[in-house]
Amino acid sequence: MNLGIWYMALTAFLWSIAGLFIKVIDWNPFAIAGMRSLISSLVILAYLRRPKFHWSFAQVGAAVASAATMLLFVSANKTTTAANAILLQYVGPVFTAIIGAWILKERARIEHWAAFFFVAVGMVLLFMDKLGGGRLLGNVLAVLSGVVFSFYYIFMRMQKDASPLESILLAHWLTTAIGLGVALFLPLPLFTWKAAGAIAMLGIFQVGLSALLFTAAIKRIPAVFANLIAVIEPVFNPLWVFLALGEAPGLNAIIGGAVIIAAVTGASIISARRAQ
């Protein structure tokens, strides 16, 4: 299990650079999501060489959930702060625990239910942070991405004895088709070397390499545990954006984010002790 924890920690660290690089690319969300997934699919395909698709419910379900998560999260980052986008997405661990108890028979413990309450409190505070038309929409999209992301963890965990990488490859193909398809009807993105470098970083490292690490992790640790370890991401994600771009979250967002991180981290520690 220790190796799975390290894989998941590295995955979360790579995920954390998303907010910064999405912010610096002056493209619409669909173009960003589509191009990022196109590049990432090439990385994963190079690793798999001969992917095996069996079109099971879990394989297709994980692909659809992942594609929806990527499109929603990129859109959220463009319409609210990076801090709100990633912190609100972290309703995921709670829904993973609840839904996983039903589908995976990985029983949700009392610490998960307690975390649910405090995550809800943190979400209320985040939604109170400088609510406006654009930011409200972004906050809603971030919550939806968290809900969908919980299904992704569960469907990936259902494939722990198979090869879940094919689900990620399908997800990127689906995201590429939807993202670039919609982008054709929107103003064409402006090509710059900064944008090209940022999209390459997102595709190769933030999504491509992290996918390889994530599939190795999810085969070794339970879905709830993996989702809880990923709390590393919301800690670093807004930090990179603040250091590089000076985008500072409001007071309510800081308090709400601290409540969410504390709740999820606390539940993670208790779950780890149970596992030992």
N, C-alpha and C positions, 0 to 999 in steps of 0.2 A: 504493500500500500504506500510505503514511503516514496517509491519512485513515481507513483501516480500523483502524489501530492506535489512533487517537484515539477512534473510535467504541467500540472494544472496551474501552478504558480507562474511558470514561464509563459504559459498561454495567456493568463490574465494580464501580465505585464505588457505583452505585445498588443493585446486588445486595447490597452490604455492609451496608446498613441493615436487612436482613431479620431478623437475629438479635435486634436491639434491639426492634423493633416487635412481633415474634412473642412475645417474652418479656413485654411489658407488657400483652398482650391475655389476659385470664383466661378464655379459651374453650378448648374441646377442639380438637385439631389439625385435625380434619375440618371443623369450622365455620370455622376460620381460613382453611384452604386453599380451601374452597368459596367463601366470601365474597370473598376476595382475587381469585380467578380470575373471579368474576362481574363485579366492578368493572373488572378489567383487560380482560376481553373487550369491554366497552363502549368502552373507550379505543381498542382496536385496530380494532373495527368502525367507529368514527367516522372513523378514518384510512383504512381500506380502502374504506369505503362499499359497494362491490360485490365481496365476496370471490369468488375463483374456486377452486372445489374440483374437482380432477381425480382425487382418490382414488388417487394413485399409491402405490407401496410406500414411497417416501421421505417423501411428505407425511403418510401415516397413521403410519408408523413414528416420525417425529419427534414427532407429536402424542402418541402413546402413551408414548414415552420421557419427554417433558417432563412429562406428567401424573403419571407414576410418580415422577419426580424431585421434583416439588413436594410430593406427598403424603408421601413418605419424609422429605424434608428438614424439613418443618414438624413432623412427628412426632419426628424426631431432636432438634430444638431444644427440644421440650417434655420430653424424657427424658434429656438429657445437657447439658453446658455448651455455650454458643454456640461457644466456641473448638473443642471437640472436634467438634461437628457440622460446622462449616465446614472444618476442617482435614482431617478424615477424608474429606470429600467430594472432596478434592483428590487422590484416587487417579485422578480422571478424566483428567488429561492423559496419564498413563501408558497407560491403557486406550485412549484416543483414538489415541495413536501406534501401538499394536500393532494394534488393530482397523482403524484407518484405513489402515494399510499393506496390509491384506488386501482391504478393500472399496473404498477410494478410490484405491489405488495411489499414495498419498502416502507415500513410503518413510520408515520410522522410521530415524533416525540413531543413531549410537553414543551420543550424549548423551542420547537418550530412554531407551535401555536402562540407562545408568548412573543416570539419574534414577529409574528403576523400582526399582533396588536401594535407594537412599537413601530413597525414599518408603516402601518396605516397612519399613525400619528406624524411620522416624518413626512409622509406624502402630503398630508394636510398643510403642514408648514411650507413645503416646497410650492404647493399650489397658491399659497398666499403671497409668495415672493413676487412683487412687481407684476401682478397680473395684467396682461394686455392682450389684444386680439392675437397677435402673432405668437407671443410667448404661451398663452393659454393653449393654442393649437399644438405647439411644440411639446408642451407638457403632456397633453392627452396622447399624442403620438408616442411619446417615450413610455408611458404606462402600457399602452397597447403592445409596444415592442417587448416589454418585460413579460407580459402575459404569454405572448406567442413564443418567446424565448424559453419559457418553462416547458412548453411542449417539446421544443427542440431537444432539451436535455433528456427528457423522458424517452423520446423515440430513439435517441442515440444510445441510451442505456439499454434499451431493448435489444440492441444489436451488439452487446458486449462480447458475444461468442462468435460474431461474424466480422465483417469489415465495414465499419461505419463511414469510412472515407468516401465511399461511393455516394452516400447521401449528401455529403458536403459538395462533391463534384456536381451532382444533379442540381443542388441548390444554387451554385454559382452559374450554371448554364441557364437556369430559370431566371435568376436575377439579371443576368446579362441580356436575355431576350426581352424581359419586361422593361428594364431600365433604359437600354438603348432604343428600344422600340418607342417608348413614350418620349424620350429625348428628341427623337426625330421631329416631333410636333411642337417642340419648344425652341426658343432661341439657341442657336448653335453655341457651344462653349468656346471661350477664347483660349487658344493654345498658347501657353507660355512655358518656359523651362521650369519655372517654379511649380506650376501645376503638374507638369509631366513628372517631375521628380517626386512630388507628393503622392500622386496616384500610383507611381511605381512602388513607393514605400508601403502604401496601403495594400496593394495587391500581392506583393512578394512576401513581406514580413508580417504586417498587421493581420492579414487574413490567410495568406497562403501557408507560411511556416507555422502559424498558430494552429491551423487546422490539423496539421500532422501531429503536433504536440497534444492537441485536445483529444483526438481519437485514441492516442496512446494512454491518456489519462483516464478517459471515461470507461475504458475496459478494465481499469484497475481499482476504481473507487466508485461508491454509490453516487447516483445523480444528485441527491441533495447535498452530499459532501462536496462534490465538484462545484456546484453552484455557490456554495458558501465560501469556498477557497477563493473564488473569483472576485471576492470583495476587494481584492487588491486593485482591481481595475478602477472602481469609482474613487479610490483614494488618489491615484496618480493621474487619471484622465483630466480632471479640471486643473490640476497642478501644472501640467505641461502647458495648457492653454493660457493660464494666468502668467506663467513665467515668460512665454514667448509673445503673447498677444495682449496681455494686461486685462483680460476679461475676468473680472472679479464677481463672484456670486454675491447676492444680497444677504443680509443678516438672517432672514428666515430660511434661506436656502442653506446657509452654513449650519444653523441649528438643526434643521430638518435632516440634512445630510449626515450630520454627526449622530443623530438618533438612529437613522437607518443603518449606518455602518456599525454602530455599537450593537444594535440588535442582531444583525446578521453575524458579526464576529463572535458575539457571546454564544449564539446558538452553535456556531462552528466549533468553538472550543469544547462545549459540552458534548457535541456529537463525536468529536475526536476522542475524548476521554471514554465515551461509551464504546467506541470501536476498539480501543486498547483493552 
